[in-house]
């Protein structure tokens, strides 16, 4: 907040980005750009949560539930599995039986998470895009806070927050 991020390739995108830990990119004319915006978005703004996943079966249930249980409810969830060789597909399908979200399983590994981000970005219909790495999880009020801050600052183009580092039991052991 306060500092404007640098524009990549001199282009600005129409969507705002909610940045938890990682930043999403999208291609346009075979160039990579950050998703930027600056317009004021109303309180009913849709957030597209994009979860690129590869071999994170052990983390997926907590990650997806942390998105589905956000206090901010206008969320479109897109999960793309990049042909994982672990039990990721089974975990995602079991959650899909309980919740409504879009799931795509690549028949062949793309070799890079950026290809997944591009695919999800092309499917996203939200005013904001939240890149949600599959081995992370979010506080239940993350989106509510992020959207509120973006709306309070209509010139803001990026939301970023500190992150907690947790051990296998979920105990905080550090932060970024």
Number of C-alpha atoms within 10 A of each C-alpha: 14 7 8 10 12 9 13 13 10 7 13 17 16 14 20 27 29 29 18 21 16 12 19 24 20 20 17 11 5 7 10 16 18 23 25 23 20 18 17 15 19 12 12 11 17 20 24 24 27 27 26 24 24 22 18 22 20 14 18 25 18 16 19 24 15 17 25 19 13 17 14 22 15 15 21 19 24 21 21 23 24 24 19 18 12 13 13 23 23 11 16 20 12 12 15 13 9 8 13 12 16 14 16 17 16 13 10 10 16 12 10 10 15 16 17 26 21 17 16 26 22 11 13 19 15 19 18 27 26 25 23 27 22 24 19 20 20 19 11 16 14 18 23 14 14 22 24 15 14 24 18 12 15 13 15 22 25 23 18 14 13 10 14 15 13 13 10 7 6 8 10 11 9 10 9 8
